[in-house]
Amino acid sequence: MTDDDNKLSRDGRRLALVSVAGALGFMGIEFAGAVYGWPNQLMGLLELGICAVFLWVMIQAYKLWRARQSDRNG
């Protein structure tokens, strides 16, 4: 395995961990908001932050996919 393969593997694992952390964070925010009765404005702001995390994951996943495609095609 080359250094590039190792880097792509590490990046993929990092994206998976960030995605799972974002999902758990979303569920935690929803639970806390329901338990403590947080206002809709605050919930919307927190959910917007989670959406930004998922957008970052999608952009990075696309870049990772393109990098793997370019490595495969030479």
N, C-alpha and C positions, 0 to 999 in steps of 0.2 A: 504494500500500500504506500502510495506516495504522500508527500506532505500536503499536496492539494486535496487528495482524498480525505486525509485526516481532518483538514480544515472544514471541508464540506460536511463531513460527518458531525463534527462538533457544532457547526452552525445549525444543522438539522435538529440535533438534540436540544440545542438552546431554544430554537423556535417551538419545539414540542413542549418544553417546560414552561415557556412564557405563555403559550396558548392555554395550557392546563391551569396555570396560575391565574390567568385572566378569567377563565371560566369559574374557578373557585372564588375569586374575588367578586365576580358578578353575583354569584349565589349568596355570598356572605353579605354583600351590600343590600341585596333584596331582603334577606332575612332580617338584618339589623334595621332596615327602614320600616319593615312591617312591625317588628317588636317595639321599637322606640317611637314610631309614628312620625318619622321625618317628613318634612314638607315635600311636595311634589317638585319644587324648584331645586332643592338639594338633591333629590333622587335623580332628576334629569341631568344635573351637572355631573354627578358621579357616574351615571350610565354613559354619558358622553365621553368621559375619561376612559371607560372600559372599551367603548367603540374605537377610540384612538389606539388603544393597545392592539385590538384585533386588526385594525387597518394596517398598523405597523407590521404585524405578523404576516398578513397577506402580501404586502409589498416585499418583505424579506423572503418569503417563500417563493414568490415569483422570481426574484433575483437568484435565489439558490437553484431553482429549476433551470433557469437560463444558463447558469454557470455549469451545471451538470450536463446540459445539452451540448454546450460548446466543447466541454472536455470529451464527450463521447464522439463528437463529429470530427475531432482533431483540430 
